[in-house]
């Protein structure tokens, strides 16, 4: 199993080129990090993590609906870590969870049947249980929803979301770790007032008081309890609700203990956040990004825009070498330079260290890591060794604040027009910079053209756009055919039991009608790994209905509405909450859509400033139309 710890190379890189991350907030520490973390501590926290997920999302008590679950995650981590043996662990877990789940039972692993208390609720009347369509997290608008439903209740708050219940197996019995097992009802009776508890018991009111008085600062990532809580919540959300485990091929259960240990042993908030990113990367989720403060600046945690500096270059990989493709104004680099090392570290190792922090398919990880190649603290001076014209040269660079992104590098390689005739009868439309009004004004020209190239790349020029951009679904695809179409399946999991058991699916796919005029010529879409999510929704329709040829590189291999998880140490984690396949049911995840005309960039074209993507698209259109 790969470690979540930072390698020696990555430690060295952090000193000079890894992005400065958000500083941790001040606050009280409910745990004090010790010099070592024992296996017993990790084992106790693993049991706590498992039980936290079961009680929070699958035990339908009124008490659970009243709890501040983020604060409880931190309090519970602090209390459970102090438990040093099986007896102490059981008492700590009961202290945290039995006020919320009075019929919860714990016992040492291997106990005989007499070890369970006789306290199960009677389910011979009206009952309630959790139904999740995806999972609702935080307060952001979302297509996902969770509800404690009551069979036969038609009220908005308790009406079932779908057919399906845990009634065939209403009691969960599970081993939490090697020492303890739990028994937890997934179904509870309700009275005529739809209550599971009546008046709250004194131990629950006491728990609420403990939570209210708990010394907890939401942004204190120096507090090991906060860090453990972050791992507990992240791991559980993915364990119970992430829809692509089979495609990712990750043994997610096996990731829990190393992640907990890494969180405890992290020496800085940077180490902790890197560990979260590496944990998320195990799922290869192209939506998987940990944002520093999503609501304020939409900046991923590894791209703090106010303090991050970058090399004045843009790079790609050509024949296994990192090659400069664009250069900032007055910078002493040249397109076609081969980067040999950065701050004494081989360039490919610099790239690999970046890739380790990125979640997604292999080609998407590389694409995003290249966007931030050489990023580091503003003001740091580093030596960059490049090879040019057969000679090696060292270029000292002081990193200045730049605006490169996790998703895009805005440094322009080419000046891409918004709309142009790029060859006789062949038109080019840039989907990022062309306005809808300008596109519609020329739609008749496109309908009569020999060919049309649609390009989703951005040249980095910050030209103002005078109106709404082109919508590919509404403004382009309907003009490529005269038959009715439909999207790929958008499958939202319908969940009543933990650990991804017994899922059914709600399909949110939708139809699409053709529009006139029809673009009758040959159509090409230029694609890269930057075409992701909505872009792949469009590519799915184009690919299945054979509306155009794809030119360039594979798309990202990630689609489905993103979900957003607020983290107890601050920031927000984005991830994919629904499963999307290709139209025929085959796998999209990690694969994407392969180009009909692959384009591998060359150093010769980079030096000459030639756009090989557009060149190949023009040539493919001309070859296809010449055969008519």
C-alpha positions as CSV (number, residue, x, y, z in Angstrom):
1,X,0.0,0.0,0.0
2,X,1.4,3.4,-0.9
3,X,2.1,5.7,2.0
4,X,0.2,8.9,2.7
5,X,3.4,10.4,4.0
6,X,5.4,12.9,2.1
7,X,8.4,11.3,0.4
8,X,11.9,12.7,0.8
9,X,11.8,14.2,-2.6
10,X,8.5,15.9,-1.8
11,X,9.9,17.2,1.5
12,X,12.8,18.7,-0.4
13,X,10.4,20.1,-3.0
14,X,8.2,21.7,-0.4
15,X,11.0,24.0,0.6
16,X,11.3,25.6,-2.8
17,X,8.5,24.8,-5.2
18,X,5.4,23.4,-3.5
19,X,2.6,26.0,-3.2
20,X,2.2,27.9,0.0
21,X,-1.0,26.8,1.6
22,X,-3.5,28.6,3.8
23,X,-2.2,29.2,7.3
24,X,-4.0,27.4,10.1
25,X,-6.3,29.4,12.3
26,X,-5.7,29.8,16.0
27,X,-7.7,27.9,18.6
28,X,-7.6,25.5,21.4
29,X,-6.1,22.1,21.0
30,X,-8.1,19.2,22.4
31,X,-5.4,16.7,21.6
32,X,-1.7,17.1,22.0
33,X,0.4,15.4,19.3
34,X,2.8,13.0,20.8
35,X,6.2,12.0,19.3
36,X,4.8,8.6,18.2
37,X,1.4,7.2,17.2
38,X,0.7,3.7,18.4
39,X,-1.2,1.0,16.6
40,X,-3.6,0.9,19.5
41,X,-4.5,4.6,19.0
42,X,-5.0,4.1,15.3
43,X,-7.1,0.9,15.9
44,X,-9.3,2.8,18.4
45,X,-9.8,5.7,16.0
46,X,-10.6,3.3,13.2
47,X,-13.5,1.8,15.3
48,X,-14.6,5.3,16.1
49,X,-14.6,6.3,12.4
50,X,-16.7,3.3,11.4
51,X,-19.3,3.9,14.1
52,X,-19.5,7.6,13.4
53,X,-20.5,7.0,9.8
54,X,-23.1,4.4,10.7
55,X,-24.8,6.5,13.4
56,X,-24.7,9.8,11.5
57,X,-26.1,8.7,8.2
58,X,-28.1,5.5,9.0
59,X,-29.5,5.6,12.5
60,X,-32.7,7.6,12.2
61,X,-33.1,8.9,15.7
62,X,-34.5,12.4,16.7
63,X,-31.3,12.9,18.7
64,X,-29.2,12.5,15.6
65,X,-31.2,15.2,13.8
66,X,-30.3,17.6,16.6
67,X,-26.5,17.0,16.8
68,X,-23.8,19.3,15.4
69,X,-22.1,16.4,13.7
70,X,-18.9,18.3,12.7
71,X,-18.3,19.3,16.3
72,X,-19.1,15.8,17.5
73,X,-16.5,14.4,15.1
74,X,-13.8,16.5,16.8
75,X,-15.0,15.9,20.3
76,X,-15.3,12.1,19.7
77,X,-11.8,12.0,18.2
78,X,-10.3,13.7,21.3
79,X,-12.1,11.4,23.7
80,X,-11.6,8.1,21.8
81,X,-7.9,8.7,21.3
82,X,-7.5,8.7,25.1
83,X,-8.9,5.2,25.3
84,X,-5.9,2.9,25.6
85,X,-7.5,-0.6,25.8
86,X,-10.5,-2.4,24.5
87,X,-12.5,-1.7,27.7
88,X,-11.6,2.0,27.6
89,X,-12.5,2.2,23.9
90,X,-15.9,0.6,24.4
91,X,-16.7,3.1,27.2
92,X,-15.5,6.0,25.1
93,X,-17.6,5.0,22.1
94,X,-20.7,4.5,24.3
95,X,-20.1,7.9,25.9
96,X,-20.1,9.6,22.5
97,X,-22.8,7.6,20.7
98,X,-25.3,6.1,23.1
99,X,-26.9,9.4,23.9
100,X,-27.7,9.7,20.2
101,X,-28.5,6.0,19.6
102,X,-29.8,4.5,22.9
103,X,-30.3,1.1,21.4
104,X,-26.7,0.9,20.2
105,X,-24.9,-2.1,21.6
106,X,-21.1,-2.8,21.7
107,X,-19.3,-5.9,22.7
108,X,-15.8,-7.4,22.4
109,X,-15.2,-9.3,19.2
110,X,-15.8,-13.0,19.5
111,X,-18.4,-12.8,22.2
112,X,-21.2,-15.4,22.1
113,X,-24.8,-14.5,21.4
114,X,-25.5,-13.7,25.1
115,X,-23.2,-10.8,24.8
116,X,-25.9,-8.5,23.2
117,X,-28.3,-6.8,25.5
118,X,-32.0,-7.3,25.0
119,X,-32.8,-3.7,24.0
120,X,-33.9,-3.8,20.4
121,X,-36.9,-1.6,19.5
122,X,-40.2,-3.3,18.5
123,X,-41.1,-2.6,14.8
124,X,-44.7,-3.5,14.8
125,X,-46.1,-0.1,14.0
126,X,-45.1,3.1,12.2
127,X,-41.3,3.2,11.6
128,X,-38.7,5.6,10.2
129,X,-35.4,5.0,8.4
130,X,-32.9,6.9,6.3
131,X,-33.2,7.2,2.5
132,X,-30.4,8.9,0.7
133,X,-30.6,9.9,-3.0
134,X,-26.9,10.7,-3.1
135,X,-26.0,12.5,0.1
136,X,-26.9,16.0,1.2
137,X,-23.9,17.8,2.6
138,X,-23.7,21.4,3.8
139,X,-26.1,24.2,2.7
140,X,-25.2,24.5,-1.0
141,X,-27.9,23.9,-3.6
142,X,-27.6,20.3,-4.6
143,X,-29.4,17.6,-6.6
144,X,-28.7,15.2,-3.7
145,X,-31.1,14.6,-0.8
146,X,-31.3,12.6,2.4
147,X,-34.5,12.1,4.5
148,X,-35.7,10.2,7.6
149,X,-38.8,8.8,5.9
150,X,-41.9,7.3,7.3
151,X,-43.8,4.7,5.3
152,X,-47.3,6.0,4.5
153,X,-46.5,9.6,5.4
154,X,-47.2,12.0,2.6
155,X,-45.8,15.1,4.2
156,X,-42.9,16.9,2.5
157,X,-40.5,16.3,5.3
158,X,-41.1,12.5,5.8
159,X,-42.5,11.2,2.5
160,X,-40.3,8.4,1.0
161,X,-38.0,9.5,-1.8
162,X,-38.1,6.1,-3.6
163,X,-39.1,2.5,-3.1
164,X,-36.7,0.7,-0.9
165,X,-36.1,0.2,2.8
166,X,-33.8,-1.7,5.2
167,X,-36.8,-3.5,6.7
168,X,-35.6,-6.9,5.5
169,X,-32.5,-6.5,7.6
170,X,-33.3,-3.6,10.1
171,X,-30.4,-4.3,12.4
172,X,-26.8,-3.7,11.4
173,X,-24.2,-6.0,13.1
174,X,-20.6,-5.2,12.1
175,X,-17.1,-5.5,13.4
176,X,-15.7,-2.0,14.0
177,X,-12.1,-3.2,14.4
178,X,-10.2,-6.2,15.6
179,X,-11.5,-5.7,19.2
180,X,-15.1,-4.5,19.1
181,X,-18.3,-5.2,17.2
182,X,-21.5,-3.2,17.1
183,X,-25.2,-3.8,16.8
184,X,-27.2,-0.7,15.6
185,X,-30.8,-0.4,14.5
186,X,-31.3,1.1,11.0
187,X,-35.1,1.3,11.6
188,X,-36.8,2.9,14.6
189,X,-40.5,3.1,15.7
190,X,-42.2,6.5,15.7
191,X,-45.2,7.7,17.7
192,X,-48.2,9.6,16.4
193,X,-46.2,12.8,16.5
194,X,-43.5,11.2,14.4
195,X,-41.1,11.2,17.3
196,X,-38.6,8.4,18.0
197,X,-37.6,9.6,21.4
198,X,-40.4,11.7,23.0
199,X,-38.6,14.0,25.4
200,X,-34.8,13.9,25.1
201,X,-33.0,11.9,27.8
202,X,-30.7,13.5,30.3
203,X,-27.6,11.9,28.8
204,X,-28.4,13.4,25.4
205,X,-29.0,16.9,26.9
206,X,-25.7,16.5,28.7
207,X,-23.9,15.6,25.4
208,X,-25.3,18.7,23.8
209,X,-23.9,20.8,26.7
210,X,-20.5,19.1,26.3
211,X,-20.5,19.9,22.6
212,X,-21.6,23.5,23.2
213,X,-18.8,24.0,25.8
214,X,-16.1,22.1,23.8
215,X,-13.0,24.1,23.1
216,X,-13.0,23.8,19.3
217,X,-11.7,26.2,16.6
218,X,-13.0,25.2,13.2
219,X,-9.9,26.2,11.3
220,X,-7.3,24.8,13.7
221,X,-5.5,22.3,11.6
222,X,-2.7,22.1,14.1
223,X,-5.2,20.3,16.4
224,X,-4.8,16.5,15.8
225,X,-8.5,16.1,16.8
226,X,-9.6,18.4,14.0
227,X,-7.3,16.5,11.6
228,X,-8.7,13.1,12.7
229,X,-12.2,14.4,12.3
230,X,-11.4,15.5,8.8
231,X,-10.3,12.0,7.9
232,X,-13.2,10.4,9.6
233,X,-15.8,12.5,7.7
234,X,-14.0,12.3,4.3
235,X,-13.5,8.6,4.6
236,X,-17.1,7.9,5.6
237,X,-18.7,10.0,2.9
238,X,-16.7,8.1,0.3
239,X,-17.2,4.7,1.9
240,X,-21.0,5.0,1.9
241,X,-21.8,7.4,-1.0
242,X,-19.0,7.5,-3.6
243,X,-20.3,5.8,-6.8
244,X,-17.1,4.8,-8.6
245,X,-15.2,2.4,-6.2
246,X,-15.3,-0.4,-8.6
247,X,-13.9,1.7,-11.5
248,X,-11.2,3.2,-9.2
249,X,-10.1,-0.2,-8.0
250,X,-9.1,1.1,-4.6
251,X,-9.5,-0.9,-1.4
252,X,-11.1,2.0,0.4
253,X,-11.4,0.1,3.7
254,X,-7.6,-0.4,3.7
255,X,-7.0,3.4,3.4
256,X,-8.6,4.3,6.7
257,X,-5.9,3.4,9.2
258,X,-2.9,4.8,7.2
259,X,-5.0,8.0,6.7
260,X,-5.7,8.3,10.4
261,X,-2.0,7.7,11.3
262,X,-0.9,10.3,8.7
263,X,-3.3,12.9,10.2
264,X,-1.9,12.3,13.7
265,X,1.7,12.4,12.6
266,X,1.4,15.5,10.4
267,X,3.9,18.1,11.6
268,X,2.2,21.0,9.8
269,X,-1.2,21.9,8.3
270,X,0.5,21.5,4.9
271,X,1.3,17.9,5.7
272,X,-2.2,17.3,6.8
273,X,-3.8,18.8,3.7
274,X,-1.4,16.9,1.5
275,X,-2.5,13.7,3.2
276,X,-6.1,14.5,2.5
277,X,-5.3,15.1,-1.1
278,X,-3.4,11.8,-1.4
279,X,-6.2,10.0,0.3
280,X,-8.7,11.5,-2.2
281,X,-6.4,10.7,-5.1
282,X,-6.8,7.0,-4.3
283,X,-10.3,7.3,-5.8
284,X,-9.0,9.0,-9.0
285,X,-12.0,11.3,-9.0
286,X,-11.6,14.1,-11.5
287,X,-13.9,16.3,-9.4
288,X,-11.9,15.5,-6.3
289,X,-10.4,18.8,-5.2
290,X,-9.8,20.2,-1.7
291,X,-10.5,23.9,-1.8
292,X,-9.0,26.3,0.7
293,X,-12.1,28.5,0.9
294,X,-14.5,27.7,-1.9
295,X,-17.1,30.3,-0.9
296,X,-14.6,33.2,-0.9
297,X,-12.0,32.6,-3.7
298,X,-12.7,29.3,-5.4
299,X,-9.1,28.4,-4.9
300,X,-7.9,24.8,-4.5
301,X,-5.9,24.3,-1.4
302,X,-2.7,23.9,-3.4
303,X,-3.2,27.1,-5.2
304,X,-3.4,29.9,-2.6
305,X,-3.7,32.8,-5.2
306,X,-2.4,35.5,-2.9
307,X,0.9,33.9,-2.0
308,X,1.7,31.4,-4.7
309,X,4.3,32.3,-7.3
310,X,5.2,30.5,-10.4
311,X,7.8,30.1,-13.1
312,X,7.2,32.4,-16.1
313,X,6.6,29.4,-18.4
314,X,4.0,26.9,-19.5
315,X,5.1,23.3,-20.1
316,X,4.0,20.0,-21.5
317,X,5.5,16.5,-21.9
318,X,6.9,15.6,-25.3
319,X,8.5,12.2,-25.7
320,X,9.1,11.8,-22.0
321,X,10.7,15.3,-21.5
322,X,9.2,18.5,-20.0
323,X,9.2,21.1,-22.7
324,X,8.4,24.8,-22.5
325,X,5.5,25.8,-24.7
326,X,4.9,29.4,-23.7
327,X,7.0,32.1,-22.0
328,X,6.1,35.1,-20.0
329,X,7.0,38.6,-21.1
330,X,10.8,39.3,-21.0
331,X,11.5,35.9,-19.4
332,X,14.8,34.3,-20.4
333,X,13.2,31.1,-21.6
334,X,12.2,30.0,-25.1
335,X,9.5,27.7,-26.5
336,X,11.1,24.4,-27.1
337,X,13.4,24.6,-24.1
338,X,13.7,21.2,-22.3
339,X,13.5,21.6,-18.6
340,X,16.1,19.3,-16.9
341,X,15.7,20.3,-13.3
342,X,14.1,22.8,-10.9
343,X,15.9,23.8,-7.7
344,X,18.2,20.8,-8.2
345,X,15.3,18.3,-8.5
346,X,14.9,16.4,-11.8
347,X,12.0,17.9,-13.7
348,X,10.0,14.7,-14.0
349,X,10.2,14.2,-10.2
350,X,8.9,17.8,-9.8
351,X,6.0,16.8,-12.0
352,X,5.4,13.5,-10.2
353,X,5.3,15.2,-6.8
354,X,2.5,17.4,-8.2
355,X,0.6,14.5,-9.7
356,X,0.6,12.7,-6.3
357,X,-1.6,15.5,-5.0
358,X,-4.1,15.4,-7.8
359,X,-7.1,13.2,-8.1
360,X,-8.3,12.0,-11.5
361,X,-7.5,9.7,-14.4
362,X,-3.8,9.5,-15.2
363,X,-4.1,11.9,-18.1
364,X,-6.1,14.4,-16.1
365,X,-3.6,14.2,-13.2
366,X,-0.8,15.0,-15.6
367,X,-2.8,17.9,-17.2
368,X,-3.5,19.6,-13.9
369,X,0.0,19.0,-12.5
370,X,1.5,20.6,-15.6
371,X,-0.7,23.6,-15.0
372,X,1.1,24.2,-11.7
373,X,4.6,23.0,-12.6
374,X,7.2,25.0,-10.7
375,X,4.7,26.8,-8.5
376,X,6.0,27.8,-5.1
377,X,6.3,30.6,-2.5
378,X,6.4,34.2,-3.9
379,X,9.9,35.6,-3.6
380,X,11.7,32.3,-3.6
381,X,14.7,32.2,-6.0
382,X,15.5,28.9,-7.7
383,X,17.7,27.7,-10.5
384,X,16.0,26.1,-13.5
385,X,18.3,24.1,-15.8
386,X,17.2,23.8,-19.4
387,X,18.6,22.3,-22.5
388,X,18.6,24.5,-25.6
389,X,20.2,23.8,-29.0
390,X,22.2,20.9,-27.5
391,X,23.6,23.0,-24.6
392,X,22.7,23.1,-20.9
393,X,22.1,26.5,-19.3
394,X,21.0,27.5,-15.8
395,X,18.4,30.2,-15.4
396,X,17.9,31.7,-11.9
397,X,14.3,32.7,-11.4
398,X,12.6,34.6,-8.5
399,X,9.0,33.4,-8.3
400,X,6.5,36.2,-8.7
401,X,2.8,36.1,-8.0
402,X,1.0,34.5,-11.0
403,X,-2.5,33.5,-11.9
404,X,-2.1,30.0,-13.1
405,X,-4.8,27.7,-12.0
406,X,-5.4,24.2,-10.8
407,X,-7.8,23.7,-13.7
408,X,-6.2,25.9,-16.4
409,X,-2.9,27.6,-17.0
410,X,-3.7,31.0,-18.5
411,X,-0.3,31.7,-20.0
412,X,-1.1,31.8,-23.8
413,X,0.6,29.4,-26.2
414,X,-1.4,30.7,-29.2
415,X,-3.7,33.6,-29.8
416,X,-6.9,31.8,-30.5
417,X,-9.6,33.8,-32.3
418,X,-13.1,33.8,-31.0
419,X,-14.4,33.2,-34.6
420,X,-12.5,32.9,-37.8
421,X,-12.4,31.3,-41.2
422,X,-9.1,29.4,-40.9
423,X,-9.1,27.7,-44.3
424,X,-11.3,28.1,-47.4
425,X,-14.8,27.2,-46.2
426,X,-13.6,26.0,-42.8
427,X,-14.6,28.0,-39.8
428,X,-13.2,28.0,-36.3
429,X,-15.2,28.8,-33.1
430,X,-13.6,29.1,-29.7
431,X,-16.2,27.9,-27.2
432,X,-14.6,29.9,-24.3
433,X,-14.4,33.3,-25.9
434,X,-17.0,33.4,-28.6
435,X,-20.3,35.0,-27.4
436,X,-23.6,33.4,-28.1
437,X,-24.7,36.5,-29.9
438,X,-21.7,36.5,-32.3
439,X,-22.1,32.7,-32.9
440,X,-25.8,32.9,-33.7
441,X,-25.2,35.9,-36.0
442,X,-22.9,33.6,-38.1
443,X,-24.9,30.4,-37.7
444,X,-26.1,30.5,-41.3
445,X,-22.5,30.7,-42.5
446,X,-21.6,27.7,-40.4
447,X,-24.6,25.8,-41.7
448,X,-23.3,26.2,-45.3
449,X,-19.6,25.7,-44.4
450,X,-17.3,22.9,-45.7
451,X,-16.4,22.3,-42.1
452,X,-16.5,23.8,-38.6
453,X,-13.9,23.4,-35.8
454,X,-15.2,23.9,-32.2
455,X,-12.4,24.4,-29.7
456,X,-12.8,24.2,-25.9
457,X,-9.2,25.4,-25.2
458,X,-8.5,28.8,-23.7
459,X,-5.5,30.9,-24.9
460,X,-5.2,32.7,-21.6
461,X,-5.9,36.1,-23.0
462,X,-8.2,38.1,-20.6
463,X,-10.2,39.7,-23.3
464,X,-13.6,40.9,-22.0
465,X,-16.5,38.9,-23.3
466,X,-19.4,41.1,-24.2
467,X,-22.2,38.6,-23.5
468,X,-23.1,35.1,-22.5
469,X,-20.8,32.4,-24.1
470,X,-21.9,29.7,-26.5
471,X,-23.8,26.8,-24.8
472,X,-22.7,23.6,-26.5
473,X,-25.9,21.7,-25.4
474,X,-28.3,24.4,-26.4
475,X,-26.5,26.2,-29.3
476,X,-24.3,23.7,-31.0
477,X,-25.4,20.1,-30.6
478,X,-29.0,20.6,-31.7
479,X,-27.7,22.1,-35.0
480,X,-25.6,19.0,-35.8
481,X,-28.4,16.6,-36.5
482,X,-32.1,16.3,-37.5
483,X,-33.0,13.5,-35.1
484,X,-34.0,13.7,-31.4
485,X,-31.2,12.8,-29.0
486,X,-30.7,12.0,-25.3
487,X,-28.0,12.4,-22.8
488,X,-26.0,9.6,-21.3
489,X,-27.4,8.0,-18.1
490,X,-27.0,10.2,-15.0
491,X,-27.3,7.6,-12.2
492,X,-27.9,8.9,-8.6
493,X,-27.5,6.1,-6.0
494,X,-30.6,5.4,-3.9
495,X,-29.3,4.2,-0.5
496,X,-30.9,2.7,2.5
497,X,-28.0,0.6,4.0
498,X,-24.4,1.5,4.7
499,X,-21.3,0.2,3.0
500,X,-22.8,0.5,-0.5
501,X,-25.1,-2.5,0.0
502,X,-28.2,-2.8,-2.1
503,X,-28.0,0.4,-4.1
504,X,-30.6,1.2,-6.7
505,X,-30.4,4.1,-9.1
506,X,-32.4,7.1,-10.2
507,X,-31.7,8.1,-13.8
508,X,-31.6,11.9,-14.4
509,X,-30.9,11.7,-18.1
510,X,-32.8,14.0,-20.4
511,X,-33.8,14.4,-24.1
512,X,-32.5,16.9,-26.6
513,X,-34.4,18.0,-29.8
514,X,-32.7,19.2,-33.0
515,X,-32.8,22.8,-34.2
516,X,-32.4,24.5,-37.6
517,X,-30.4,25.4,-39.5
518,X,-28.4,22.2,-39.5
519,X,-24.6,22.5,-39.8
520,X,-24.2,20.1,-42.7
521,X,-20.4,20.2,-43.2
522,X,-17.8,18.1,-41.4
523,X,-17.5,19.1,-37.8
524,X,-14.5,18.6,-35.5
525,X,-14.2,19.2,-31.7
526,X,-10.7,19.8,-30.3
527,X,-10.5,18.0,-27.0
528,X,-7.9,17.8,-24.1
529,X,-8.1,16.4,-20.6
530,X,-9.4,19.8,-19.6
531,X,-12.8,18.7,-21.1
532,X,-14.4,17.3,-18.0
533,X,-17.9,17.1,-16.4
534,X,-20.2,19.3,-18.5
535,X,-17.8,19.0,-21.4
536,X,-18.1,15.2,-21.2
537,X,-21.8,15.4,-21.1
538,X,-21.6,17.1,-24.5
539,X,-18.9,14.7,-25.8
540,X,-21.1,11.8,-24.8
541,X,-23.9,13.0,-27.1
542,X,-21.5,13.9,-29.9
543,X,-19.7,10.5,-29.7
544,X,-22.8,8.3,-29.4
545,X,-24.8,10.0,-32.2
546,X,-21.6,10.4,-34.3
547,X,-22.1,14.2,-34.7
548,X,-18.4,15.1,-35.1
549,X,-14.9,13.8,-35.0
550,X,-12.7,14.4,-32.0
551,X,-9.3,15.8,-32.5
552,X,-6.5,16.1,-29.9
553,X,-6.2,14.2,-26.6
554,X,-8.6,12.1,-24.5
555,X,-11.1,13.9,-22.3
556,X,-10.9,13.7,-18.6
557,X,-12.9,10.7,-17.8
558,X,-15.1,12.2,-15.0
559,X,-18.7,13.2,-15.2
560,X,-21.7,13.5,-12.8
561,X,-22.9,16.4,-10.6
562,X,-20.2,17.4,-8.1
563,X,-21.0,17.3,-4.4
564,X,-19.4,19.6,-1.8
565,X,-18.3,18.5,1.7
566,X,-17.4,21.2,4.3
567,X,-14.4,20.1,6.2
568,X,-13.9,20.6,10.0
569,X,-10.5,22.1,9.5
570,X,-11.8,24.7,7.1
571,X,-12.2,24.5,3.4
572,X,-14.5,22.4,1.2
573,X,-13.9,19.1,-0.6
574,X,-15.5,18.6,-4.0
575,X,-16.2,15.1,-5.3
576,X,-18.4,13.3,-7.8
577,X,-21.8,12.2,-6.3
578,X,-23.4,10.3,-9.2
579,X,-22.4,7.7,-11.7
580,X,-22.4,8.5,-15.4
581,X,-21.6,5.9,-18.1
582,X,-21.4,6.2,-21.8
583,X,-24.7,5.8,-23.7
584,X,-24.2,2.1,-24.2
585,X,-23.5,1.5,-20.5
586,X,-19.7,1.1,-20.9
587,X,-17.3,2.8,-18.6
588,X,-16.6,6.6,-19.0
589,X,-14.9,7.0,-15.6
590,X,-11.1,7.2,-16.0
591,X,-11.4,6.6,-19.7
592,X,-13.1,9.7,-21.2
593,X,-13.6,9.9,-24.9
594,X,-10.6,9.1,-27.1
595,X,-9.9,11.3,-30.1
596,X,-10.7,10.1,-33.6
597,X,-7.6,12.0,-34.7
598,X,-5.0,11.9,-31.9
599,X,-2.5,14.7,-31.8
600,X,0.9,14.3,-30.1
601,X,2.8,17.6,-29.9
602,X,6.3,17.9,-31.2
603,X,9.2,20.2,-30.2
604,X,9.6,21.4,-33.8
605,X,6.0,22.7,-33.9
606,X,6.4,24.2,-30.4
607,X,9.5,26.1,-31.4
608,X,7.8,27.3,-34.6
609,X,4.7,28.5,-32.7
610,X,2.4,26.2,-34.7
611,X,-1.0,25.0,-33.3
612,X,-0.9,21.3,-34.2
613,X,-4.4,20.8,-32.9
614,X,-6.0,23.2,-35.3
615,X,-3.7,22.1,-38.2
616,X,-4.8,18.5,-37.8
617,X,-8.4,19.4,-37.5
618,X,-8.2,21.4,-40.7
619,X,-6.4,18.6,-42.5
620,X,-9.0,16.0,-41.2
621,X,-11.9,18.1,-42.5
622,X,-10.3,18.7,-45.8
623,X,-9.5,14.9,-46.2
624,X,-13.1,13.9,-45.2
625,X,-14.7,16.4,-47.5
626,X,-12.4,15.7,-50.5
627,X,-13.7,12.1,-50.5
628,X,-17.3,13.3,-51.1
